[in-house]
Structures are given as C-alpha cells and as structure tokens.
Amino acid sequence: MHTINLSKRIIIDGRIFTEFSVKFYGIHYDDNCVVAAGGEPIGFTFSCHIIDDLNGADLSIDALNTAFQNYVENNYPEDL
C-alpha cells in the first residue's frame, strides 16, 4: 500500500487528512475512466474518479498517485 502525503489538510467525510493510503486503482476501459480508493490503512475508505478519459492518459503508478493527490487536493475542502 502506498501513502500519499498531501500539501494541505483536507476534510473528507468529516475526517481530516494530511496523508492517506492508496487502496486500489480500477481502470475501467468500458467507462473510459480510472477510479481510485484511499483512506486510513485500516477502516475508513473513500473513492473517486481521478481520470475521466483514458485517451493518452499515463497509467503508470507514479502518474496515478499524482492524479489521485491532485484530485483530492482540488475537490475536497481544506481544513483551515
């Protein structure tokens, strides 16, 4: 399991994260997207579409980790 360190404190379902564990990436060729799941190592999990178009997408683990981090930091509220 890989840990993603966030550049800011993010609130997801009332929980504050400064980092989270990647649980899996699902590449859905029929739906042309990548779904990712992450959260606490044991317990709470959240999921989201991190790539909505596979055409030309870099599907390496590093690129998926970066896309997941960017999605979380740009789509969930920051804990100020």
PDB file with one MODEL, atoms N, CA, C and O in Angstrom:
MODEL        1
ATOM      1  N   MET A   1       0.849  -1.173   0.000  1.00  0.00           N
ATOM      2  CA  MET A   1       0.000   0.000   0.000  1.00  0.00           C
ATOM      3  C   MET A   1       0.896   1.237   0.000  1.00  0.00           C
ATOM      4  O   MET A   1       1.856   1.318   0.766  1.00  0.00           O
ATOM      5  N   HIS A   2       0.578   2.182  -0.852  1.00  0.00           N
ATOM      6  CA  HIS A   2       1.346   3.410  -0.976  1.00  0.00           C
ATOM      7  C   HIS A   2       0.677   4.524  -0.170  1.00  0.00           C
ATOM      8  O   HIS A   2      -0.551   4.595  -0.107  1.00  0.00           O
ATOM      9  N   THR A   3       1.477   5.389   0.442  1.00  0.00           N
ATOM     10  CA  THR A   3       0.961   6.540   1.188  1.00  0.00           C
ATOM     11  C   THR A   3       1.175   7.804   0.369  1.00  0.00           C
ATOM     12  O   THR A   3       2.273   8.054  -0.130  1.00  0.00           O
ATOM     13  N   ILE A   4       0.121   8.597   0.236  1.00  0.00           N
ATOM     14  CA  ILE A   4       0.205   9.888  -0.441  1.00  0.00           C
ATOM     15  C   ILE A   4       0.185  10.973   0.624  1.00  0.00           C
ATOM     16  O   ILE A   4      -0.735  11.040   1.439  1.00  0.00           O
ATOM     17  N   ASN A   5       1.212  11.825   0.610  1.00  0.00           N
ATOM     18  CA  ASN A   5       1.295  12.961   1.530  1.00  0.00           C
ATOM     19  C   ASN A   5       0.695  14.177   0.847  1.00  0.00           C
ATOM     20  O   ASN A   5       1.101  14.540  -0.257  1.00  0.00           O
ATOM     21  N   LEU A   6      -0.263  14.800   1.498  1.00  0.00           N
ATOM     22  CA  LEU A   6      -0.941  15.960   0.943  1.00  0.00           C
ATOM     23  C   LEU A   6      -0.187  17.240   1.300  1.00  0.00           C
ATOM     24  O   LEU A   6       0.511  17.296   2.312  1.00  0.00           O
ATOM     25  N   SER A   7      -0.333  18.259   0.469  1.00  0.00           N
ATOM     26  CA  SER A   7       0.349  19.530   0.727  1.00  0.00           C
ATOM     27  C   SER A   7      -0.448  20.428   1.666  1.00  0.00           C
ATOM     28  O   SER A   7       0.031  21.483   2.082  1.00  0.00           O
ATOM     29  N   LYS A   8      -1.674  20.002   2.000  1.00  0.00           N
ATOM     30  CA  LYS A   8      -2.514  20.758   2.930  1.00  0.00           C
ATOM     31  C   LYS A   8      -3.451  19.795   3.635  1.00  0.00           C
ATOM     32  O   LYS A   8      -3.602  18.646   3.220  1.00  0.00           O
ATOM     33  N   ARG A   9      -4.072  20.261   4.691  1.00  0.00           N
ATOM     34  CA  ARG A   9      -5.016  19.426   5.453  1.00  0.00           C
ATOM     35  C   ARG A   9      -6.359  19.420   4.732  1.00  0.00           C
ATOM     36  O   ARG A   9      -6.937  20.475   4.469  1.00  0.00           O
ATOM     37  N   ILE A  10      -6.850  18.228   4.416  1.00  0.00           N
ATOM     38  CA  ILE A  10      -8.070  18.065   3.635  1.00  0.00           C
ATOM     39  C   ILE A  10      -9.132  17.369   4.482  1.00  0.00           C
ATOM     40  O   ILE A  10      -8.829  16.456   5.250  1.00  0.00           O
ATOM     41  N   ILE A  11     -10.385  17.814   4.333  1.00  0.00           N
ATOM     42  CA  ILE A  11     -11.508  17.201   5.052  1.00  0.00           C
ATOM     43  C   ILE A  11     -12.272  16.288   4.085  1.00  0.00           C
ATOM     44  O   ILE A  11     -12.733  16.726   3.031  1.00  0.00           O
ATOM     45  N   ILE A  12     -12.394  15.025   4.462  1.00  0.00           N
ATOM     46  CA  ILE A  12     -13.152  14.057   3.681  1.00  0.00           C
ATOM     47  C   ILE A  12     -14.121  13.368   4.636  1.00  0.00           C
ATOM     48  O   ILE A  12     -13.707  12.685   5.572  1.00  0.00           O
ATOM     49  N   ASP A  13     -15.401  13.555   4.389  1.00  0.00           N
ATOM     50  CA  ASP A  13     -16.450  12.976   5.244  1.00  0.00           C
ATOM     51  C   ASP A  13     -16.221  13.270   6.726  1.00  0.00           C
ATOM     52  O   ASP A  13     -16.368  12.391   7.575  1.00  0.00           O
ATOM     53  N   GLY A  14     -15.860  14.518   7.023  1.00  0.00           N
ATOM     54  CA  GLY A  14     -15.688  14.938   8.408  1.00  0.00           C
ATOM     55  C   GLY A  14     -14.373  14.526   9.047  1.00  0.00           C
ATOM     56  O   GLY A  14     -14.150  14.807  10.225  1.00  0.00           O
ATOM     57  N   ARG A  15     -13.503  13.871   8.304  1.00  0.00           N
ATOM     58  CA  ARG A  15     -12.203  13.443   8.826  1.00  0.00           C
ATOM     59  C   ARG A  15     -11.118  14.308   8.193  1.00  0.00           C
ATOM     60  O   ARG A  15     -11.209  14.667   7.019  1.00  0.00           O
ATOM     61  N   ILE A  16     -10.096  14.641   8.973  1.00  0.00           N
ATOM     62  CA  ILE A  16      -9.011  15.477   8.483  1.00  0.00           C
ATOM     63  C   ILE A  16      -7.839  14.578   8.088  1.00  0.00           C
ATOM     64  O   ILE A  16      -7.395  13.727   8.859  1.00  0.00           O
ATOM     65  N   PHE A  17      -7.351  14.794   6.863  1.00  0.00           N
ATOM     66  CA  PHE A  17      -6.232  14.010   6.343  1.00  0.00           C
ATOM     67  C   PHE A  17      -5.062  14.916   5.984  1.00  0.00           C
ATOM     68  O   PHE A  17      -5.251  15.968   5.373  1.00  0.00           O
ATOM     69  N   THR A  18      -3.872  14.515   6.357  1.00  0.00           N
ATOM     70  CA  THR A  18      -2.642  15.125   5.859  1.00  0.00           C
ATOM     71  C   THR A  18      -1.921  14.120   4.965  1.00  0.00           C
ATOM     72  O   THR A  18      -0.995  14.469   4.232  1.00  0.00           O
ATOM     73  N   GLU A  19      -2.363  12.876   5.040  1.00  0.00           N
ATOM     74  CA  GLU A  19      -1.877  11.805   4.189  1.00  0.00           C
ATOM     75  C   GLU A  19      -2.949  10.715   4.158  1.00  0.00           C
ATOM     76  O   GLU A  19      -3.823  10.666   5.023  1.00  0.00           O
ATOM     77  N   PHE A  20      -2.871   9.851   3.158  1.00  0.00           N
ATOM     78  CA  PHE A  20      -3.795   8.727   3.105  1.00  0.00           C
ATOM     79  C   PHE A  20      -3.139   7.581   2.351  1.00  0.00           C
ATOM     80  O   PHE A  20      -2.194   7.775   1.586  1.00  0.00           O
ATOM     81  N   SER A  21      -3.656   6.399   2.581  1.00  0.00           N
ATOM     82  CA  SER A  21      -3.149   5.204   1.914  1.00  0.00           C
ATOM     83  C   SER A  21      -3.962   4.935   0.655  1.00  0.00           C
ATOM     84  O   SER A  21      -5.189   5.030   0.663  1.00  0.00           O
ATOM     85  N   VAL A  22      -3.264   4.598  -0.424  1.00  0.00           N
ATOM     86  CA  VAL A  22      -3.933   4.179  -1.650  1.00  0.00           C
ATOM     87  C   VAL A  22      -4.350   2.728  -1.450  1.00  0.00           C
ATOM     88  O   VAL A  22      -3.525   1.880  -1.108  1.00  0.00           O
ATOM     89  N   LYS A  23      -5.627   2.447  -1.663  1.00  0.00           N
ATOM     90  CA  LYS A  23      -6.116   1.072  -1.508  1.00  0.00           C
ATOM     91  C   LYS A  23      -6.171   0.355  -2.848  1.00  0.00           C
ATOM     92  O   LYS A  23      -5.797  -0.815  -2.928  1.00  0.00           O
ATOM     93  N   PHE A  24      -6.624   1.020  -3.896  1.00  0.00           N
ATOM     94  CA  PHE A  24      -6.577   0.408  -5.229  1.00  0.00           C
ATOM     95  C   PHE A  24      -6.866   1.444  -6.307  1.00  0.00           C
ATOM     96  O   PHE A  24      -7.433   2.504  -6.042  1.00  0.00           O
ATOM     97  N   TYR A  25      -6.457   1.107  -7.536  1.00  0.00           N
ATOM     98  CA  TYR A  25      -6.827   1.841  -8.734  1.00  0.00           C
ATOM     99  C   TYR A  25      -7.587   0.874  -9.628  1.00  0.00           C
ATOM    100  O   TYR A  25      -7.127  -0.242  -9.871  1.00  0.00           O
ATOM    101  N   GLY A  26      -8.728   1.288 -10.109  1.00  0.00           N
ATOM    102  CA  GLY A  26      -9.508   0.475 -11.037  1.00  0.00           C
ATOM    103  C   GLY A  26      -9.560   1.157 -12.387  1.00  0.00           C
ATOM    104  O   GLY A  26     -10.107   2.252 -12.518  1.00  0.00           O
ATOM    105  N   ILE A  27      -8.992   0.510 -13.388  1.00  0.00           N
ATOM    106  CA  ILE A  27      -9.017   1.054 -14.748  1.00  0.00           C
ATOM    107  C   ILE A  27     -10.213   0.435 -15.454  1.00  0.00           C
ATOM    108  O   ILE A  27     -10.269  -0.778 -15.651  1.00  0.00           O
ATOM    109  N   HIS A  28     -11.158   1.266 -15.828  1.00  0.00           N
ATOM    110  CA  HIS A  28     -12.407   0.821 -16.438  1.00  0.00           C
ATOM    111  C   HIS A  28     -12.404   1.215 -17.914  1.00  0.00           C
ATOM    112  O   HIS A  28     -12.772   2.333 -18.275  1.00  0.00           O
ATOM    113  N   TYR A  29     -11.986   0.282 -18.751  1.00  0.00           N
ATOM    114  CA  TYR A  29     -11.898   0.580 -20.188  1.00  0.00           C
ATOM    115  C   TYR A  29     -13.276   0.813 -20.801  1.00  0.00           C
ATOM    116  O   TYR A  29     -13.421   1.656 -21.686  1.00  0.00           O
ATOM    117  N   ASP A  30     -14.286   0.081 -20.344  1.00  0.00           N
ATOM    118  CA  ASP A  30     -15.647   0.268 -20.881  1.00  0.00           C
ATOM    119  C   ASP A  30     -16.201   1.652 -20.568  1.00  0.00           C
ATOM    120  O   ASP A  30     -16.920   2.229 -21.384  1.00  0.00           O
ATOM    121  N   ASP A  31     -15.874   2.191 -19.392  1.00  0.00           N
ATOM    122  CA  ASP A  31     -16.356   3.513 -18.988  1.00  0.00           C
ATOM    123  C   ASP A  31     -15.327   4.611 -19.240  1.00  0.00           C
ATOM    124  O   ASP A  31     -15.592   5.784 -18.979  1.00  0.00           O
ATOM    125  N   ASN A  32     -14.136   4.228 -19.756  1.00  0.00           N
ATOM    126  CA  ASN A  32     -13.090   5.189 -20.137  1.00  0.00           C
ATOM    127  C   ASN A  32     -12.624   6.041 -18.956  1.00  0.00           C
ATOM    128  O   ASN A  32     -12.446   7.251 -19.092  1.00  0.00           O
ATOM    129  N   CYS A  33     -12.424   5.396 -17.780  1.00  0.00           N
ATOM    130  CA  CYS A  33     -12.039   6.171 -16.596  1.00  0.00           C
ATOM    131  C   CYS A  33     -11.174   5.340 -15.651  1.00  0.00           C
ATOM    132  O   CYS A  33     -11.033   4.127 -15.804  1.00  0.00           O
ATOM    133  N   VAL A  34     -10.606   6.029 -14.677  1.00  0.00           N
ATOM    134  CA  VAL A  34      -9.874   5.382 -13.588  1.00  0.00           C
ATOM    135  C   VAL A  34     -10.534   5.787 -12.278  1.00  0.00           C
ATOM    136  O   VAL A  34     -10.723   6.973 -12.009  1.00  0.00           O
ATOM    137  N   VAL A  35     -10.881   4.797 -11.468  1.00  0.00           N
ATOM    138  CA  VAL A  35     -11.438   5.017 -10.144  1.00  0.00           C
ATOM    139  C   VAL A  35     -10.344   4.671  -9.137  1.00  0.00           C
ATOM    140  O   VAL A  35      -9.620   3.689  -9.301  1.00  0.00           O
ATOM    141  N   ALA A  36     -10.237   5.482  -8.105  1.00  0.00           N
ATOM    142  CA  ALA A  36      -9.240   5.244  -7.067  1.00  0.00           C
ATOM    143  C   ALA A  36      -9.929   5.173  -5.713  1.00  0.00           C
ATOM    144  O   ALA A  36     -10.950   5.820  -5.486  1.00  0.00           O
ATOM    145  N   ALA A  37      -9.359   4.382  -4.824  1.00  0.00           N
ATOM    146  CA  ALA A  37      -9.856   4.305  -3.445  1.00  0.00           C
ATOM    147  C   ALA A  37      -8.682   4.509  -2.513  1.00  0.00           C
ATOM    148  O   ALA A  37      -7.579   4.020  -2.759  1.00  0.00           O
ATOM    149  N   GLY A  38      -8.932   5.239  -1.440  1.00  0.00           N
ATOM    150  CA  GLY A  38      -7.894   5.506  -0.454  1.00  0.00           C
ATOM    151  C   GLY A  38      -8.526   5.755   0.892  1.00  0.00           C
ATOM    152  O   GLY A  38      -9.748   5.723   1.034  1.00  0.00           O
ATOM    153  N   GLY A  39      -7.685   6.004   1.881  1.00  0.00           N
ATOM    154  CA  GLY A  39      -8.189   6.298   3.216  1.00  0.00           C
ATOM    155  C   GLY A  39      -7.216   5.875   4.279  1.00  0.00           C
ATOM    156  O   GLY A  39      -6.002   5.887   4.072  1.00  0.00           O
ATOM    157  N   GLU A  40      -7.753   5.498   5.420  1.00  0.00           N
ATOM    158  CA  GLU A  40      -6.934   5.034   6.529  1.00  0.00           C
ATOM    159  C   GLU A  40      -6.460   3.618   6.216  1.00  0.00           C
ATOM    160  O   GLU A  40      -7.165   2.873   5.536  1.00  0.00           O
ATOM    161  N   PRO A  41      -5.271   3.229   6.701  1.00  0.00           N
ATOM    162  CA  PRO A  41      -4.770   1.884   6.402  1.00  0.00           C
ATOM    163  C   PRO A  41      -5.775   0.782   6.761  1.00  0.00           C
ATOM    164  O   PRO A  41      -5.933  -0.191   6.024  1.00  0.00           O
ATOM    165  N   ILE A  42      -6.437   0.946   7.880  1.00  0.00           N
ATOM    166  CA  ILE A  42      -7.482   0.013   8.283  1.00  0.00           C
ATOM    167  C   ILE A  42      -8.697   0.863   8.643  1.00  0.00           C
ATOM    168  O   ILE A  42      -8.612   1.727   9.516  1.00  0.00           O
ATOM    169  N   GLY A  43      -9.814   0.627   7.984  1.00  0.00           N
ATOM    170  CA  GLY A  43     -11.014   1.378   8.324  1.00  0.00           C
ATOM    171  C   GLY A  43     -11.523   2.229   7.188  1.00  0.00           C
ATOM    172  O   GLY A  43     -11.736   1.734   6.081  1.00  0.00           O
ATOM    173  N   PHE A  44     -11.720   3.513   7.452  1.00  0.00           N
ATOM    174  CA  PHE A  44     -12.370   4.447   6.548  1.00  0.00           C
ATOM    175  C   PHE A  44     -11.766   4.423   5.137  1.00  0.00           C
ATOM    176  O   PHE A  44     -10.548   4.477   4.971  1.00  0.00           O
ATOM    177  N   THR A  45     -12.638   4.341   4.131  1.00  0.00           N
ATOM    178  CA  THR A  45     -12.221   4.354   2.726  1.00  0.00           C
ATOM    179  C   THR A  45     -13.114   5.310   1.950  1.00  0.00           C
ATOM    180  O   THR A  45     -14.317   5.382   2.199  1.00  0.00           O
ATOM    181  N   PHE A  46     -12.530   6.042   1.013  1.00  0.00           N
ATOM    182  CA  PHE A  46     -13.291   6.882   0.093  1.00  0.00           C
ATOM    183  C   PHE A  46     -12.838   6.542  -1.323  1.00  0.00           C
ATOM    184  O   PHE A  46     -11.742   6.019  -1.526  1.00  0.00           O
ATOM    185  N   SER A  47     -13.683   6.841  -2.292  1.00  0.00           N
ATOM    186  CA  SER A  47     -13.307   6.575  -3.680  1.00  0.00           C
ATOM    187  C   SER A  47     -13.757   7.725  -4.571  1.00  0.00           C
ATOM    188  O   SER A  47     -14.656   8.486  -4.214  1.00  0.00           O
ATOM    189  N   CYS A  48     -13.119   7.844  -5.741  1.00  0.00           N
ATOM    190  CA  CYS A  48     -13.446   8.906  -6.678  1.00  0.00           C
ATOM    191  C   CYS A  48     -12.887   8.568  -8.061  1.00  0.00           C
ATOM    192  O   CYS A  48     -11.978   7.749  -8.197  1.00  0.00           O
ATOM    193  N   HIS A  49     -13.450   9.216  -9.082  1.00  0.00           N
ATOM    194  CA  HIS A  49     -12.914   9.117 -10.442  1.00  0.00           C
ATOM    195  C   HIS A  49     -11.759  10.095 -10.535  1.00  0.00           C
ATOM    196  O   HIS A  49     -11.958  11.299 -10.374  1.00  0.00           O
ATOM    197  N   ILE A  50     -10.553   9.602 -10.791  1.00  0.00           N
ATOM    198  CA  ILE A  50      -9.407  10.518 -10.872  1.00  0.00           C
ATOM    199  C   ILE A  50      -9.032  10.836 -12.312  1.00  0.00           C
ATOM    200  O   ILE A  50      -8.384  11.850 -12.572  1.00  0.00           O
ATOM    201  N   ILE A  51      -9.432   9.983 -13.251  1.00  0.00           N
ATOM    202  CA  ILE A  51      -9.202  10.237 -14.670  1.00  0.00           C
ATOM    203  C   ILE A  51     -10.507   9.911 -15.393  1.00  0.00           C
ATOM    204  O   ILE A  51     -11.033   8.805 -15.270  1.00  0.00           O
ATOM    205  N   ASP A  52     -11.022  10.880 -16.145  1.00  0.00           N
ATOM    206  CA  ASP A  52     -12.301  10.706 -16.830  1.00  0.00           C
ATOM    207  C   ASP A  52     -12.152  10.334 -18.297  1.00  0.00           C
ATOM    208  O   ASP A  52     -13.148  10.055 -18.964  1.00  0.00           O
ATOM    209  N   ASP A  53     -10.933  10.326 -18.809  1.00  0.00           N
ATOM    210  CA  ASP A  53     -10.709   9.988 -20.217  1.00  0.00           C
ATOM    211  C   ASP A  53      -9.369   9.276 -20.335  1.00  0.00           C
ATOM    212  O   ASP A  53      -8.324   9.867 -20.060  1.00  0.00           O
ATOM    213  N   LEU A  54      -9.392   8.021 -20.740  1.00  0.00           N
ATOM    214  CA  LEU A  54      -8.162   7.230 -20.833  1.00  0.00           C
ATOM    215  C   LEU A  54      -7.327   7.551 -22.062  1.00  0.00           C
ATOM    216  O   LEU A  54      -6.159   7.169 -22.122  1.00  0.00           O
ATOM    217  N   ASN A  55      -7.895   8.242 -23.041  1.00  0.00           N
ATOM    218  CA  ASN A  55      -7.163   8.543 -24.273  1.00  0.00           C
ATOM    219  C   ASN A  55      -5.922   9.370 -23.972  1.00  0.00           C
ATOM    220  O   ASN A  55      -6.021  10.524 -23.558  1.00  0.00           O
ATOM    221  N   GLY A  56      -4.764   8.779 -24.180  1.00  0.00           N
ATOM    222  CA  GLY A  56      -3.498   9.460 -23.952  1.00  0.00           C
ATOM    223  C   GLY A  56      -3.088   9.565 -22.496  1.00  0.00           C
ATOM    224  O   GLY A  56      -2.067  10.183 -22.194  1.00  0.00           O
ATOM    225  N   ALA A  57      -3.856   8.979 -21.582  1.00  0.00           N
ATOM    226  CA  ALA A  57      -3.548   9.081 -20.149  1.00  0.00           C
ATOM    227  C   ALA A  57      -2.345   8.213 -19.793  1.00  0.00           C
ATOM    228  O   ALA A  57      -2.199   7.095 -20.288  1.00  0.00           O
ATOM    229  N   ASP A  58      -1.493   8.746 -18.932  1.00  0.00           N
ATOM    230  CA  ASP A  58      -0.358   7.992 -18.387  1.00  0.00           C
ATOM    231  C   ASP A  58      -0.900   7.149 -17.239  1.00  0.00           C
ATOM    232  O   ASP A  58      -1.370   7.693 -16.240  1.00  0.00           O
ATOM    233  N   LEU A  59      -0.839   5.836 -17.373  1.00  0.00           N
ATOM    234  CA  LEU A  59      -1.389   4.944 -16.355  1.00  0.00           C
ATOM    235  C   LEU A  59      -0.311   4.307 -15.486  1.00  0.00           C
ATOM    236  O   LEU A  59      -0.543   3.268 -14.868  1.00  0.00           O
ATOM    237  N   SER A  60       0.867   4.927 -15.438  1.00  0.00           N
ATOM    238  CA  SER A  60       1.921   4.429 -14.542  1.00  0.00           C
ATOM    239  C   SER A  60       1.504   4.698 -13.097  1.00  0.00           C
ATOM    240  O   SER A  60       0.688   5.582 -12.837  1.00  0.00           O
ATOM    241  N   ILE A  61       2.053   3.949 -12.179  1.00  0.00           N
ATOM    242  CA  ILE A  61       1.712   4.133 -10.757  1.00  0.00           C
ATOM    243  C   ILE A  61       2.034   5.551 -10.298  1.00  0.00           C
ATOM    244  O   ILE A  61       1.234   6.159  -9.588  1.00  0.00           O
ATOM    245  N   ASP A  62       3.180   6.086 -10.685  1.00  0.00           N
ATOM    246  CA  ASP A  62       3.530   7.459 -10.279  1.00  0.00           C
ATOM    247  C   ASP A  62       2.504   8.466 -10.796  1.00  0.00           C
ATOM    248  O   ASP A  62       2.105   9.376 -10.069  1.00  0.00           O
ATOM    249  N   ALA A  63       2.079   8.305 -12.043  1.00  0.00           N
ATOM    250  CA  ALA A  63       1.096   9.227 -12.613  1.00  0.00           C
ATOM    251  C   ALA A  63      -0.255   9.075 -11.926  1.00  0.00           C
ATOM    252  O   ALA A  63      -0.933  10.071 -11.674  1.00  0.00           O
ATOM    253  N   LEU A  64      -0.658   7.839 -11.619  1.00  0.00           N
ATOM    254  CA  LEU A  64      -1.929   7.632 -10.914  1.00  0.00           C
ATOM    255  C   LEU A  64      -1.875   8.226  -9.514  1.00  0.00           C
ATOM    256  O   LEU A  64      -2.848   8.835  -9.067  1.00  0.00           O
ATOM    257  N   ASN A  65      -0.752   8.061  -8.812  1.00  0.00           N
ATOM    258  CA  ASN A  65      -0.606   8.654  -7.473  1.00  0.00           C
ATOM    259  C   ASN A  65      -0.705  10.175  -7.544  1.00  0.00           C
ATOM    260  O   ASN A  65      -1.361  10.797  -6.708  1.00  0.00           O
ATOM    261  N   THR A  66      -0.061  10.765  -8.531  1.00  0.00           N
ATOM    262  CA  THR A  66      -0.113  12.224  -8.698  1.00  0.00           C
ATOM    263  C   THR A  66      -1.532  12.675  -9.032  1.00  0.00           C
ATOM    264  O   THR A  66      -2.012  13.667  -8.484  1.00  0.00           O
ATOM    265  N   ALA A  67      -2.203  11.956  -9.923  1.00  0.00           N
ATOM    266  CA  ALA A  67      -3.579  12.305 -10.269  1.00  0.00           C
ATOM    267  C   ALA A  67      -4.500  12.194  -9.062  1.00  0.00           C
ATOM    268  O   ALA A  67      -5.381  13.032  -8.870  1.00  0.00           O
ATOM    269  N   PHE A  68      -4.298  11.155  -8.244  1.00  0.00           N
ATOM    270  CA  PHE A  68      -5.118  10.958  -7.040  1.00  0.00           C
ATOM    271  C   PHE A  68      -4.878  12.102  -6.059  1.00  0.00           C
ATOM    272  O   PHE A  68      -5.834  12.663  -5.524  1.00  0.00           O
ATOM    273  N   GLN A  69      -3.625  12.455  -5.817  1.00  0.00           N
ATOM    274  CA  GLN A  69      -3.312  13.561  -4.916  1.00  0.00           C
ATOM    275  C   GLN A  69      -3.925  14.860  -5.433  1.00  0.00           C
ATOM    276  O   GLN A  69      -4.553  15.593  -4.669  1.00  0.00           O
ATOM    277  N   ASN A  70      -3.753  15.150  -6.710  1.00  0.00           N
ATOM    278  CA  ASN A  70      -4.302  16.381  -7.278  1.00  0.00           C
ATOM    279  C   ASN A  70      -5.817  16.416  -7.170  1.00  0.00           C
ATOM    280  O   ASN A  70      -6.397  17.452  -6.844  1.00  0.00           O
ATOM    281  N   TYR A  71      -6.458  15.283  -7.443  1.00  0.00           N
ATOM    282  CA  TYR A  71      -7.920  15.235  -7.348  1.00  0.00           C
ATOM    283  C   TYR A  71      -8.372  15.554  -5.919  1.00  0.00           C
ATOM    284  O   TYR A  71      -9.264  16.377  -5.713  1.00  0.00           O
ATOM    285  N   VAL A  72      -7.757  14.904  -4.949  1.00  0.00           N
ATOM    286  CA  VAL A  72      -8.153  15.101  -3.547  1.00  0.00           C
ATOM    287  C   VAL A  72      -7.918  16.551  -3.125  1.00  0.00           C
ATOM    288  O   VAL A  72      -8.789  17.166  -2.510  1.00  0.00           O
ATOM    289  N   GLU A  73      -6.757  17.093  -3.449  1.00  0.00           N
ATOM    290  CA  GLU A  73      -6.445  18.461  -3.028  1.00  0.00           C
ATOM    291  C   GLU A  73      -7.312  19.513  -3.713  1.00  0.00           C
ATOM    292  O   GLU A  73      -7.511  20.598  -3.165  1.00  0.00           O
ATOM    293  N   ASN A  74      -7.827  19.212  -4.894  1.00  0.00           N
ATOM    294  CA  ASN A  74      -8.624  20.187  -5.645  1.00  0.00           C
ATOM    295  C   ASN A  74     -10.132  20.001  -5.517  1.00  0.00           C
ATOM    296  O   ASN A  74     -10.895  20.876  -5.927  1.00  0.00           O
ATOM    297  N   ASN A  75     -10.574  18.875  -4.955  1.00  0.00           N
ATOM    298  CA  ASN A  75     -12.009  18.606  -4.927  1.00  0.00           C
ATOM    299  C   ASN A  75     -12.591  18.386  -3.537  1.00  0.00           C
ATOM    300  O   ASN A  75     -13.803  18.221  -3.399  1.00  0.00           O
ATOM    301  N   TYR A  76     -11.766  18.380  -2.523  1.00  0.00           N
ATOM    302  CA  TYR A  76     -12.250  18.271  -1.136  1.00  0.00           C
ATOM    303  C   TYR A  76     -11.845  19.534  -0.404  1.00  0.00           C
ATOM    304  O   TYR A  76     -10.819  20.130  -0.734  1.00  0.00           O
ATOM    305  N   PRO A  77     -12.622  19.959   0.581  1.00  0.00           N
ATOM    306  CA  PRO A  77     -12.320  21.209   1.275  1.00  0.00           C
ATOM    307  C   PRO A  77     -11.055  21.124   2.134  1.00  0.00           C
ATOM    308  O   PRO A  77     -10.721  20.078   2.692  1.00  0.00           O
ATOM    309  N   GLU A  78     -10.379  22.248   2.216  1.00  0.00           N
ATOM    310  CA  GLU A  78      -9.190  22.353   3.051  1.00  0.00           C
ATOM    311  C   GLU A  78      -9.604  22.679   4.483  1.00  0.00           C
ATOM    312  O   GLU A  78     -10.535  23.452   4.712  1.00  0.00           O
ATOM    313  N   ASP A  79      -8.897  22.078   5.446  1.00  0.00           N
ATOM    314  CA  ASP A  79      -9.118  22.397   6.867  1.00  0.00           C
ATOM    315  C   ASP A  79      -8.266  23.616   7.188  1.00  0.00           C
ATOM    316  O   ASP A  79      -7.040  23.531   7.265  1.00  0.00           O
ATOM    317  N   LEU A  80      -8.926  24.737   7.372  1.00  0.00           N
ATOM    318  CA  LEU A  80      -8.205  25.984   7.662  1.00  0.00           C
ATOM    319  C   LEU A  80      -8.114  26.109   9.134  1.00  0.00           C
ATOM    320  O   LEU A  80      -7.549  27.080   9.638  1.00  0.00           O
TER     321      LEU A  80
ENDMDL
END
